[in-house]
Amino acid sequence: MSAWLKDETTLQAGAAPHLGVDIFALLRDQSGPQAAQVTAAGAAWLAGAAPYPRSTLAHWEERPKAPGVLPCGSAFDVVNVPALFGRRMLEQLWAEGPGSGPVATHRGRMLLFAAPGTAQRLPSLLAWEEWGSSGSGDSGDSGEQRGTVPPLLCHGTGDAVTVPPLTCASSDGGPRWVVAPDTRNPWLPGPDVLLWACVRVSRSVSSRGTAHSIFPRADQGANVYDVTRRR
């Protein structure tokens, strides 16, 4: 994916001056919570998911504060979950697991970027665990914790998702990054990791108020993720 962009600070060597803005300069000059900032390398990775990465970056230069639409299935899949359940999944992934890949929120949902192929495999793994409300319950347990995993929307090959703007954090309910792309080769959780997170959330309803929350109510500008943990 890096062959099409040799220099993170320019779109094309010797190219004519663009009428828009220098998207990479904006990304370098951002201030605010580090985990929610897209880096130049992260922008390059995102654009690499599009059929025409240069055109995608040129569009972002013209409209740096506008959301984008990217296809799934090649660079990443996306697991789309209700916001509250997604927050609890992130609590588990960062407090006790390997961390997460990029994560965004949009229209009351949380979008967890995952390894390609996750959209196909995760629903089968969840069904195999018999967590659905219509499960047979032949394990002999009362099953009180079952049925707490909401239906997940898994976006893979043939699907597309809205990604937040690169250079601003929306506070009006629009899409925004929770954990932004920061490298050309981000670590992406696979179906096994996300299955584990679903298991932990579904079995720890009574521990929602733990002291290890990564979503502090105060100081929203804090960098609440140690993104080096997932490397």
Buried (B, 14 or more C-beta within 10 A) or exposed (E): BEEBBEEBEEBBEEEEEBEEBBBBEBBEEBEEBBBBBBBBBBBBBBBBBBEEBBEBBBBBBEBBEBBBEBBBBBBBBBBBBBEEBBBBBBBBBBBEBBBBBBBBBBEEBBBBBBBBBBBBBBBEBBEEBBBEEEBEEEEEEEBEBBEBBEEBBBBBEEBBBBBBBBBBBBEEEBBBBBBBBBBBEBBBBBBEBBBBBBBBBBEBEEEEEEEEBBEEEEEEEEEBBEBEEBE
